[in-house]
Amino acid sequence: MELSLPERAVAAISGGPLPGENVQGVQSASANGPMPSGAPEKSPEKPPKSDKMEWYILKVQTNREESIREGLLRRAAIAGLDHYFGEIIIPTEKVTEFKGGKKRITSRKLYPGYLVVQMELNDDTWFLVRETPGIGDFTGAIGRPSPLPPHEVNRILAKKEERPGELPKLKIGFQLGDRVKITEGTFENFEGEVSSIDETNGRVTVMISIFNRTTPVEFEYWQLEKV
């Protein structure tokens, strides 16, 4: 039966079936149709961190340690290999220095040009590390890299951890045996040889000649300069 134009308009607005339309067929198609596109999908679970990780040393470009470290972590995440990596450390220690008469505490790299990385070594991670820009190679072995021995790991991690109440070392530009000149005080313009250095308190012992006798005298490190 052919409907008039007003009848078709009313049916379309109300959302009901047109006269003569197979209602059962419409309902069946809706029930068996696909799920709504907005239904949430479960994201795949990340694999747990590897329990086979060990510590290795990487030779990297000097003065780029931080950017190379971030680049390695980013590439591992993109490749889906980040569960094979733990900490990546730039070994540092805190030192106190004076500039312009002001005291400040800074961090100094213990091993410039090196990173210490905790990882599981397999073919994929080995390739990823070697192909990361700025990284030279693993150190300590020819061929397949060897992990650091436990006592070396403990020594590096001990430097990394700041102990409460521990004073940072002073940055003193002298070494044992250096020839120095006293720049102020009672012994100004005397010269002598450095015999000991106290980095915690910033004091240097110098062997100077007094009345033709070599005598150890302690100075503040800023009272001295290299000859």
Sequence and secondary structure as in RCSB ss.txt:
>XXXX:A:sequence
MELSLPERAVAAISGGPLPGENVQGVQSASANGPMPSGAPEKSPEKPPKSDKMEWYILKVQTNREESIREGLLRR
AAIAGLDHYFGEIIIPTEKVTEFKGGKKRITSRKLYPGYLVVQMELNDDTWFLVRETPGIGDFTGAIGRPSPLPP
HEVNRILAKKEERPGELPKLKIGFQLGDRVKITEGTFENFEGEVSSIDETNGRVTVMISIFNRTTPVEFEYWQLE
KV
>XXXX:A:secstr
    HHHHHHHHHHT   TT  HHHHHHHHHTS   TT            S  EEEEEEE TT HHHHHHHHHHH
HHHTT GGGEEEEE  EEEEEEEETTEEEEEEEESSTTEEEEEE   HHHHHHHHTSTTEEEE S SSS     H
HHHHHHHHHHS  TT   EE     TT EEEE SSTTTT EEEEEEEETTTTEEEEEEEETTEEEEEEEEGGGEE
E 
